[in-house]
């Protein structure tokens, strides 16, 4: 059984975002608008996504 994976796309700029939100984007590996990363669906990843959910789009991939 494999873990679900999340495709995270940055859709808005980090300019004007709070410091912790910028750090969450960095930790996710997102540097600019339209950057895409695929991450394992784990609680710590979900937490980072929750902190920046207004800046990113999330899709589940297999």
KOLVEX-782921 format. One record per atom (N, C-alpha, C, O): residue in one letter; chain; atom name; x, y, z. Coordinates in nm, 4 decimals, always signed. Layout:
BEGIN
node aa=A, ch=A, at=CA, px=X, py=Y, pz=Z
...
! end
This chain:
BEGIN
node aa=X, ch=A, at=N, px=+0.0848, py=-0.1186, pz=+0.0000
node aa=X, ch=A, at=CA, px=+0.0000, py=+0.0000, pz=+0.0000
node aa=X, ch=A, at=C, px=+0.0889, py=+0.1244, pz=+0.0000
node aa=X, ch=A, at=O, px=+0.1734, py=+0.1414, pz=+0.0880
node aa=X, ch=A, at=N, px=+0.0692, py=+0.2106, pz=-0.0990
node aa=X, ch=A, at=CA, px=+0.1496, py=+0.3325, pz=-0.1054
node aa=X, ch=A, at=C, px=+0.0719, py=+0.4498, pz=-0.0477
node aa=X, ch=A, at=O, px=-0.0512, py=+0.4528, pz=-0.0492
node aa=X, ch=A, at=N, px=+0.1470, py=+0.5452, pz=+0.0026
node aa=X, ch=A, at=CA, px=+0.0857, py=+0.6654, pz=+0.0580
node aa=X, ch=A, at=C, px=+0.0331, py=+0.7539, pz=-0.0538
node aa=X, ch=A, at=O, px=+0.0887, py=+0.7565, pz=-0.1637
node aa=X, ch=A, at=N, px=-0.0731, py=+0.8254, pz=-0.0253
node aa=X, ch=A, at=CA, px=-0.1240, py=+0.9215, pz=-0.1218
node aa=X, ch=A, at=C, px=-0.0214, py=+1.0322, pz=-0.1389
node aa=X, ch=A, at=O, px=+0.0580, py=+1.0589, pz=-0.0487
node aa=X, ch=A, at=N, px=-0.0235, py=+1.0960, pz=-0.2541
node aa=X, ch=A, at=CA, px=+0.0686, py=+1.2044, pz=-0.2810
node aa=X, ch=A, at=C, px=-0.0117, py=+1.3290, pz=-0.3152
node aa=X, ch=A, at=O, px=-0.1212, py=+1.3208, pz=-0.3709
node aa=X, ch=A, at=N, px=+0.0441, py=+1.4433, pz=-0.2815
node aa=X, ch=A, at=CA, px=-0.0224, py=+1.5712, pz=-0.3048
node aa=X, ch=A, at=C, px=+0.0598, py=+1.6531, pz=-0.4029
node aa=X, ch=A, at=O, px=+0.1803, py=+1.6708, pz=-0.3850
node aa=X, ch=A, at=N, px=-0.0059, py=+1.7026, pz=-0.5060
node aa=X, ch=A, at=CA, px=+0.0588, py=+1.7926, pz=-0.6015
node aa=X, ch=A, at=C, px=+0.0261, py=+1.9344, pz=-0.5577
node aa=X, ch=A, at=O, px=-0.0903, py=+1.9746, pz=-0.5564
node aa=X, ch=A, at=N, px=+0.1287, py=+2.0096, pz=-0.5218
node aa=X, ch=A, at=CA, px=+0.1113, py=+2.1450, pz=-0.4688
node aa=X, ch=A, at=C, px=+0.1656, py=+2.2433, pz=-0.5709
node aa=X, ch=A, at=O, px=+0.2817, py=+2.2342, pz=-0.6109
node aa=X, ch=A, at=N, px=+0.0815, py=+2.3377, pz=-0.6133
node aa=X, ch=A, at=CA, px=+0.1197, py=+2.4390, pz=-0.7110
node aa=X, ch=A, at=C, px=+0.1067, py=+2.5759, pz=-0.6469
node aa=X, ch=A, at=O, px=+0.0022, py=+2.6083, pz=-0.5906
node aa=X, ch=A, at=N, px=+0.2121, py=+2.6568, pz=-0.6548
node aa=X, ch=A, at=CA, px=+0.2039, py=+2.7938, pz=-0.6029
node aa=X, ch=A, at=C, px=+0.1300, py=+2.8784, pz=-0.7065
node aa=X, ch=A, at=O, px=+0.1716, py=+2.8860, pz=-0.8221
node aa=X, ch=A, at=N, px=+0.0203, py=+2.9420, pz=-0.6646
node aa=X, ch=A, at=CA, px=-0.0613, py=+3.0204, pz=-0.7577
node aa=X, ch=A, at=C, px=-0.0585, py=+3.1696, pz=-0.7266
node aa=X, ch=A, at=O, px=-0.1003, py=+3.2508, pz=-0.8091
node aa=X, ch=A, at=N, px=-0.0091, py=+3.2066, pz=-0.6072
node aa=X, ch=A, at=CA, px=+0.0000, py=+3.3485, pz=-0.5723
node aa=X, ch=A, at=C, px=+0.1383, py=+3.3782, pz=-0.5162
node aa=X, ch=A, at=O, px=+0.2075, py=+3.2889, pz=-0.4672
node aa=X, ch=A, at=N, px=+0.1773, py=+3.5045, pz=-0.5240
node aa=X, ch=A, at=CA, px=+0.3094, py=+3.5478, pz=-0.4797
node aa=X, ch=A, at=C, px=+0.3210, py=+3.5438, pz=-0.3276
node aa=X, ch=A, at=O, px=+0.2228, py=+3.5609, pz=-0.2554
node aa=X, ch=A, at=N, px=+0.4446, py=+3.5206, pz=-0.2809
node aa=X, ch=A, at=CA, px=+0.4709, py=+3.5244, pz=-0.1372
node aa=X, ch=A, at=C, px=+0.4935, py=+3.6672, pz=-0.0890
node aa=X, ch=A, at=O, px=+0.5043, py=+3.6901, pz=+0.0315
node aa=X, ch=A, at=N, px=+0.5008, py=+3.7629, pz=-0.1799
node aa=X, ch=A, at=CA, px=+0.5224, py=+3.9025, pz=-0.1407
node aa=X, ch=A, at=C, px=+0.4050, py=+3.9475, pz=-0.0543
node aa=X, ch=A, at=O, px=+0.2890, py=+3.9316, pz=-0.0925
node aa=X, ch=A, at=N, px=+0.4355, py=+4.0028, pz=+0.0602
node aa=X, ch=A, at=CA, px=+0.3322, py=+4.0480, pz=+0.1527
node aa=X, ch=A, at=C, px=+0.2846, py=+3.9414, pz=+0.2491
node aa=X, ch=A, at=O, px=+0.2066, py=+3.9701, pz=+0.3398
node aa=X, ch=A, at=N, px=+0.3306, py=+3.8185, pz=+0.2306
node aa=X, ch=A, at=CA, px=+0.2907, py=+3.7101, pz=+0.3214
node aa=X, ch=A, at=C, px=+0.3723, py=+3.7198, pz=+0.4498
node aa=X, ch=A, at=O, px=+0.4790, py=+3.7813, pz=+0.4523
node aa=X, ch=A, at=N, px=+0.3213, py=+3.6587, pz=+0.5556
node aa=X, ch=A, at=CA, px=+0.3923, py=+3.6572, pz=+0.6836
node aa=X, ch=A, at=C, px=+0.5172, py=+3.5697, pz=+0.6725
node aa=X, ch=A, at=O, px=+0.5279, py=+3.4841, pz=+0.5847
node aa=X, ch=A, at=N, px=+0.6103, py=+3.5937, pz=+0.7634
node aa=X, ch=A, at=CA, px=+0.7383, py=+3.5220, pz=+0.7600
node aa=X, ch=A, at=C, px=+0.7192, py=+3.3702, pz=+0.7664
node aa=X, ch=A, at=O, px=+0.7833, py=+3.2962, pz=+0.6917
node aa=X, ch=A, at=N, px=+0.6304, py=+3.3240, pz=+0.8564
node aa=X, ch=A, at=CA, px=+0.6118, py=+3.1784, pz=+0.8687
node aa=X, ch=A, at=C, px=+0.5507, py=+3.1194, pz=+0.7417
node aa=X, ch=A, at=O, px=+0.5773, py=+3.0039, pz=+0.7083
node aa=X, ch=A, at=N, px=+0.4696, py=+3.1970, pz=+0.6711
node aa=X, ch=A, at=CA, px=+0.4114, py=+3.1483, pz=+0.5456
node aa=X, ch=A, at=C, px=+0.5188, py=+3.1383, pz=+0.4382
node aa=X, ch=A, at=O, px=+0.5202, py=+3.0425, pz=+0.3609
node aa=X, ch=A, at=N, px=+0.6084, py=+3.2356, pz=+0.4326
node aa=X, ch=A, at=CA, px=+0.7189, py=+3.2311, pz=+0.3368
node aa=X, ch=A, at=C, px=+0.8083, py=+3.1108, pz=+0.3645
node aa=X, ch=A, at=O, px=+0.8536, py=+3.0429, pz=+0.2724
node aa=X, ch=A, at=N, px=+0.8329, py=+3.0853, pz=+0.4935
node aa=X, ch=A, at=CA, px=+0.9153, py=+2.9709, pz=+0.5321
node aa=X, ch=A, at=C, px=+0.8469, py=+2.8391, pz=+0.4950
node aa=X, ch=A, at=O, px=+0.9137, py=+2.7441, pz=+0.4542
node aa=X, ch=A, at=N, px=+0.7151, py=+2.8330, pz=+0.5088
node aa=X, ch=A, at=CA, px=+0.6421, py=+2.7117, pz=+0.4701
node aa=X, ch=A, at=C, px=+0.6536, py=+2.6871, pz=+0.3205
node aa=X, ch=A, at=O, px=+0.6734, py=+2.5733, pz=+0.2780
node aa=X, ch=A, at=N, px=+0.6413, py=+2.7919, pz=+0.2401
node aa=X, ch=A, at=CA, px=+0.6587, py=+2.7767, pz=+0.0953
node aa=X, ch=A, at=C, px=+0.7981, py=+2.7248, pz=+0.0641
node aa=X, ch=A, at=O, px=+0.8141, py=+2.6346, pz=-0.0181
node aa=X, ch=A, at=N, px=+0.8995, py=+2.7817, pz=+0.1296
node aa=X, ch=A, at=CA, px=+1.0383, py=+2.7401, pz=+0.1084
node aa=X, ch=A, at=C, px=+1.0556, py=+2.5925, pz=+0.1449
node aa=X, ch=A, at=O, px=+1.1188, py=+2.5164, pz=+0.0717
node aa=X, ch=A, at=N, px=+0.9985, py=+2.5530, pz=+0.2593
node aa=X, ch=A, at=CA, px=+1.0113, py=+2.4151, pz=+0.3054
node aa=X, ch=A, at=C, px=+0.9425, py=+2.3170, pz=+0.2113
node aa=X, ch=A, at=O, px=+0.9859, py=+2.2028, pz=+0.1957
node aa=X, ch=A, at=N, px=+0.8346, py=+2.3632, pz=+0.1492
node aa=X, ch=A, at=CA, px=+0.7656, py=+2.2787, pz=+0.0513
node aa=X, ch=A, at=C, px=+0.8438, py=+2.2703, pz=-0.0795
node aa=X, ch=A, at=O, px=+0.8185, py=+2.1820, pz=-0.1615
node aa=X, ch=A, at=N, px=+0.9380, py=+2.3611, pz=-0.0990
node aa=X, ch=A, at=CA, px=+1.0178, py=+2.3607, pz=-0.2217
node aa=X, ch=A, at=C, px=+0.9627, py=+2.4517, pz=-0.3292
node aa=X, ch=A, at=O, px=+0.9982, py=+2.4376, pz=-0.4462
node aa=X, ch=A, at=N, px=+0.8761, py=+2.5456, pz=-0.2915
node aa=X, ch=A, at=CA, px=+0.8164, py=+2.6371, pz=-0.3885
node aa=X, ch=A, at=C, px=+0.8910, py=+2.7693, pz=-0.3846
node aa=X, ch=A, at=O, px=+0.9096, py=+2.8284, pz=-0.2782
node aa=X, ch=A, at=N, px=+0.9340, py=+2.8157, pz=-0.5030
node aa=X, ch=A, at=CA, px=+1.0127, py=+2.9385, pz=-0.5095
node aa=X, ch=A, at=C, px=+0.9433, py=+3.0494, pz=-0.5866
node aa=X, ch=A, at=O, px=+0.9669, py=+3.1673, pz=-0.5603
node aa=X, ch=A, at=N, px=+0.8583, py=+3.0130, pz=-0.6814
node aa=X, ch=A, at=CA, px=+0.7936, py=+3.1155, pz=-0.7637
node aa=X, ch=A, at=C, px=+0.6553, py=+3.0676, pz=-0.8075
node aa=X, ch=A, at=O, px=+0.6207, py=+2.9504, pz=-0.7930
node aa=X, ch=A, at=N, px=+0.5778, py=+3.1608, pz=-0.8612
node aa=X, ch=A, at=CA, px=+0.4434, py=+3.1279, pz=-0.9080
node aa=X, ch=A, at=C, px=+0.4534, py=+3.0213, pz=-1.0173
node aa=X, ch=A, at=O, px=+0.5430, py=+3.0256, pz=-1.1016
node aa=X, ch=A, at=N, px=+0.3616, py=+2.9272, pz=-1.0147
node aa=X, ch=A, at=CA, px=+0.3528, py=+2.8133, pz=-1.1062
node aa=X, ch=A, at=C, px=+0.4559, py=+2.7044, pz=-1.0791
node aa=X, ch=A, at=O, px=+0.4643, py=+2.6090, pz=-1.1565
node aa=X, ch=A, at=N, px=+0.5344, py=+2.7150, pz=-0.9725
node aa=X, ch=A, at=CA, px=+0.6192, py=+2.6033, pz=-0.9310
node aa=X, ch=A, at=C, px=+0.5289, py=+2.4902, pz=-0.8827
node aa=X, ch=A, at=O, px=+0.4268, py=+2.5146, pz=-0.8184
node aa=X, ch=A, at=N, px=+0.5670, py=+2.3666, pz=-0.9140
node aa=X, ch=A, at=CA, px=+0.4886, py=+2.2496, pz=-0.8750
node aa=X, ch=A, at=C, px=+0.5798, py=+2.1514, pz=-0.8032
node aa=X, ch=A, at=O, px=+0.6903, py=+2.1234, pz=-0.8496
node aa=X, ch=A, at=N, px=+0.5340, py=+2.0990, pz=-0.6901
node aa=X, ch=A, at=CA, px=+0.6053, py=+1.9920, pz=-0.6204
node aa=X, ch=A, at=C, px=+0.5044, py=+1.8821, pz=-0.5876
node aa=X, ch=A, at=O, px=+0.3854, py=+1.9085, pz=-0.5700
node aa=X, ch=A, at=N, px=+0.5536, py=+1.7594, pz=-0.5798
node aa=X, ch=A, at=CA, px=+0.4694, py=+1.6469, pz=-0.5385
node aa=X, ch=A, at=C, px=+0.5269, py=+1.5957, pz=-0.4073
node aa=X, ch=A, at=O, px=+0.6440, py=+1.5587, pz=-0.3998
node aa=X, ch=A, at=N, px=+0.4436, py=+1.5940, pz=-0.3043
node aa=X, ch=A, at=CA, px=+0.4871, py=+1.5548, pz=-0.1699
node aa=X, ch=A, at=C, px=+0.4012, py=+1.4405, pz=-0.1190
node aa=X, ch=A, at=O, px=+0.2866, py=+1.4235, pz=-0.1605
node aa=X, ch=A, at=N, px=+0.4596, py=+1.3608, pz=-0.0266
node aa=X, ch=A, at=CA, px=+0.3820, py=+1.2577, pz=+0.0411
node aa=X, ch=A, at=C, px=+0.2754, py=+1.3238, pz=+0.1277
node aa=X, ch=A, at=O, px=+0.2974, py=+1.4321, pz=+0.1819
node aa=X, ch=A, at=N, px=+0.1614, py=+1.2595, pz=+0.1406
node aa=X, ch=A, at=CA, px=+0.0525, py=+1.3127, pz=+0.2229
node aa=X, ch=A, at=C, px=+0.0784, py=+1.2750, pz=+0.3682
node aa=X, ch=A, at=O, px=+0.0341, py=+1.1703, pz=+0.4154
node aa=X, ch=A, at=N, px=+0.1512, py=+1.3623, pz=+0.4387
node aa=X, ch=A, at=CA, px=+0.1841, py=+1.3402, pz=+0.5793
node aa=X, ch=A, at=C, px=+0.1341, py=+1.4591, pz=+0.6601
node aa=X, ch=A, at=O, px=+0.1138, py=+1.5672, pz=+0.6050
node aa=X, ch=A, at=N, px=+0.1140, py=+1.4402, pz=+0.7905
node aa=X, ch=A, at=CA, px=+0.0610, py=+1.5491, pz=+0.8733
node aa=X, ch=A, at=C, px=+0.1453, py=+1.6764, pz=+0.8694
node aa=X, ch=A, at=O, px=+0.0902, py=+1.7864, pz=+0.8676
node aa=X, ch=A, at=N, px=+0.2791, py=+1.6630, pz=+0.8679
node aa=X, ch=A, at=CA, px=+0.3629, py=+1.7827, pz=+0.8680
node aa=X, ch=A, at=C, px=+0.3521, py=+1.8580, pz=+0.7349
node aa=X, ch=A, at=O, px=+0.3596, py=+1.9809, pz=+0.7325
node aa=X, ch=A, at=N, px=+0.3349, py=+1.7860, pz=+0.6259
node aa=X, ch=A, at=CA, px=+0.3163, py=+1.8497, pz=+0.4950
node aa=X, ch=A, at=C, px=+0.1800, py=+1.9181, pz=+0.4917
node aa=X, ch=A, at=O, px=+0.1670, py=+2.0309, pz=+0.4439
node aa=X, ch=A, at=N, px=+0.0776, py=+1.8479, pz=+0.5435
node aa=X, ch=A, at=CA, px=-0.0569, py=+1.9077, pz=+0.5500
node aa=X, ch=A, at=C, px=-0.0559, py=+2.0376, pz=+0.6301
node aa=X, ch=A, at=O, px=-0.1239, py=+2.1337, pz=+0.5939
node aa=X, ch=A, at=N, px=+0.0211, py=+2.0407, pz=+0.7388
node aa=X, ch=A, at=CA, px=+0.0304, py=+2.1605, pz=+0.8218
node aa=X, ch=A, at=C, px=+0.0912, py=+2.2770, pz=+0.7466
node aa=X, ch=A, at=O, px=+0.0433, py=+2.3900, pz=+0.7571
node aa=X, ch=A, at=N, px=+0.1977, py=+2.2499, pz=+0.6699
node aa=X, ch=A, at=CA, px=+0.2601, py=+2.3556, pz=+0.5904
node aa=X, ch=A, at=C, px=+0.1641, py=+2.4064, pz=+0.4838
node aa=X, ch=A, at=O, px=+0.1555, py=+2.5266, pz=+0.4588
node aa=X, ch=A, at=N, px=+0.0915, py=+2.3132, pz=+0.4207
node aa=X, ch=A, at=CA, px=-0.0056, py=+2.3519, pz=+0.3179
node aa=X, ch=A, at=C, px=-0.1170, py=+2.4352, pz=+0.3805
node aa=X, ch=A, at=O, px=-0.1614, py=+2.5337, pz=+0.3215
node aa=X, ch=A, at=N, px=-0.1626, py=+2.3962, pz=+0.5001
node aa=X, ch=A, at=CA, px=-0.2687, py=+2.4710, pz=+0.5675
node aa=X, ch=A, at=C, px=-0.2266, py=+2.6149, pz=+0.5937
node aa=X, ch=A, at=O, px=-0.3077, py=+2.7068, pz=+0.5828
node aa=X, ch=A, at=N, px=-0.0980, py=+2.6346, pz=+0.6288
node aa=X, ch=A, at=CA, px=-0.0475, py=+2.7689, pz=+0.6585
node aa=X, ch=A, at=C, px=-0.0478, py=+2.8589, pz=+0.5359
node aa=X, ch=A, at=O, px=-0.0564, py=+2.9811, pz=+0.5485
node aa=X, ch=A, at=N, px=-0.0385, py=+2.7989, pz=+0.4165
node aa=X, ch=A, at=CA, px=-0.0294, py=+2.8798, pz=+0.2934
node aa=X, ch=A, at=C, px=-0.1402, py=+2.8446, pz=+0.1943
node aa=X, ch=A, at=O, px=-0.1235, py=+2.8612, pz=+0.0735
node aa=X, ch=A, at=N, px=-0.2541, py=+2.7957, pz=+0.2459
node aa=X, ch=A, at=CA, px=-0.3584, py=+2.7469, pz=+0.1545
node aa=X, ch=A, at=C, px=-0.4155, py=+2.8546, pz=+0.0642
node aa=X, ch=A, at=O, px=-0.4782, py=+2.8227, pz=-0.0368
node aa=X, ch=A, at=N, px=-0.3955, py=+2.9822, pz=+0.0981
node aa=X, ch=A, at=CA, px=-0.4432, py=+3.0907, pz=+0.0122
node aa=X, ch=A, at=C, px=-0.3427, py=+3.1229, pz=-0.0990
node aa=X, ch=A, at=O, px=-0.3731, py=+3.2015, pz=-0.1888
node aa=X, ch=A, at=N, px=-0.2240, py=+3.0630, pz=-0.0937
node aa=X, ch=A, at=CA, px=-0.1203, py=+3.0889, pz=-0.1938
node aa=X, ch=A, at=C, px=-0.0987, py=+2.9703, pz=-0.2875
node aa=X, ch=A, at=O, px=-0.0295, py=+2.9830, pz=-0.3885
node aa=X, ch=A, at=N, px=-0.1574, py=+2.8554, pz=-0.2546
node aa=X, ch=A, at=CA, px=-0.1302, py=+2.7339, pz=-0.3318
node aa=X, ch=A, at=C, px=-0.2598, py=+2.6645, pz=-0.3743
node aa=X, ch=A, at=O, px=-0.3674, py=+2.6898, pz=-0.3201
node aa=X, ch=A, at=N, px=-0.2451, py=+2.5761, pz=-0.4735
node aa=X, ch=A, at=CA, px=-0.3532, py=+2.4889, pz=-0.5161
node aa=X, ch=A, at=C, px=-0.3048, py=+2.3465, pz=-0.4911
node aa=X, ch=A, at=O, px=-0.1911, py=+2.3126, pz=-0.5238
node aa=X, ch=A, at=N, px=-0.3912, py=+2.2631, pz=-0.4330
node aa=X, ch=A, at=CA, px=-0.3506, py=+2.1265, pz=-0.3962
node aa=X, ch=A, at=C, px=-0.4398, py=+2.0269, pz=-0.4687
node aa=X, ch=A, at=O, px=-0.5621, py=+2.0406, pz=-0.4710
node aa=X, ch=A, at=N, px=-0.3763, py=+1.9264, pz=-0.5278
node aa=X, ch=A, at=CA, px=-0.4487, py=+1.8164, pz=-0.5925
node aa=X, ch=A, at=C, px=-0.3904, py=+1.6856, pz=-0.5432
node aa=X, ch=A, at=O, px=-0.2715, py=+1.6772, pz=-0.5126
node aa=X, ch=A, at=N, px=-0.4741, py=+1.5840, pz=-0.5356
node aa=X, ch=A, at=CA, px=-0.4259, py=+1.4522, pz=-0.4961
node aa=X, ch=A, at=C, px=-0.3889, py=+1.3761, pz=-0.6233
node aa=X, ch=A, at=O, px=-0.4657, py=+1.3733, pz=-0.7194
node aa=X, ch=A, at=N, px=-0.2714, py=+1.3147, pz=-0.6230
node aa=X, ch=A, at=CA, px=-0.2278, py=+1.2327, pz=-0.7362
node aa=X, ch=A, at=C, px=-0.1960, py=+1.0939, pz=-0.6846
node aa=X, ch=A, at=O, px=-0.1754, py=+1.0748, pz=-0.5647
node aa=X, ch=A, at=N, px=-0.1920, py=+0.9960, pz=-0.7754
node aa=X, ch=A, at=CA, px=-0.1644, py=+0.8601, pz=-0.7281
node aa=X, ch=A, at=C, px=-0.0179, py=+0.8268, pz=-0.7337
node aa=X, ch=A, at=O, px=+0.0217, py=+0.7161, pz=-0.6972
! end
